């Protein structure tokens, strides 16, 4: 779970306009941060299978959002990938 201040910071960095909280860019950025935190947790707690299953669900959800964005607007997709450093 992301702290409120950390979540607000991520939203401010990736939003498309002032009132934006639900665009694909924001959702992917929030999921990416949650995935990173959960991956760190799983490195320490290798036998936590419930969290591992949650991680896989988040990765699938992020992939879905990215596929949607790539289909709708290639330019926004490429800039988001570059900003979040997701693919090389």
N, C-alpha and C positions, 0 to 999 in steps of 0.2 A: 504494500500500500504506500502510495506516495504521500509525503507530507504536504499540507495545504500550500505552504510557501513555495515548495519545489514545483508543485503542480501549476501554480499561477505563473511561475517563471517560465516553465516550458510552454504554456499557452501564449504568453506574451511574445516569446521568441518565434513562434510558428504561425500565429494567427494571420488571417488574410485581411481582416478589418477589425475595428475596435470592439465590436460586440461578439466576435467569433469565438465559439467554444466547441463547435461540433463538426467543423469541416474535416475532410479526410486528412489534411495535413496535421491538424491538432491531434486527432485521434491516433494517427500513426506515431507521432512524437511521444504522446503519453504512453502508448503501448510499448514503444521502444525503451523508454525509461523503466517501466515496470519489468520488462523482460530482462534488462541489465541487472536490476536489483535482485530479481529472483534467480538469475544465473549465478550471481555471487553467493546467494544463500545455498544453492544446490552444490556448489563447490565445497562448502564446509559440511553440509549435511547430505551425503551421498545417498542415504537410504530413505529420504523423504519422497516417497513415490507420489503422494497426493499433490505436493507442490510441483513435481515434475509434470504431472498430467495437466495442471493449470498452466504451466509454462507452454506446453505444446498447444493448448487451446489459444493462448494469447498470440503465439507465433502464427497460427492459422488465421486468426482474426486480422492480424496485421497484414498478412499476405493478401487477404481478401480486400482490405481497404486499398492496398497498393495496386492491385489488379484493377479495381474500379477507377482509381485515379489515372492509371496509365491508359485506360480505355477512353475516359472522358476528356482528359487534357494532358497530353504528353509533356508539354512544357513545364507545367506545375509538378508533374511526376518526377521529371529529371532534376528540377531544382530541389525538391524535397529529398531525393536520394542523395544528392550532393551535400545538402545541409546536414543531414543526419548521418552521413557516411555509412550507408547501409550496404551498398554493393561496390565492388572495386572494379 
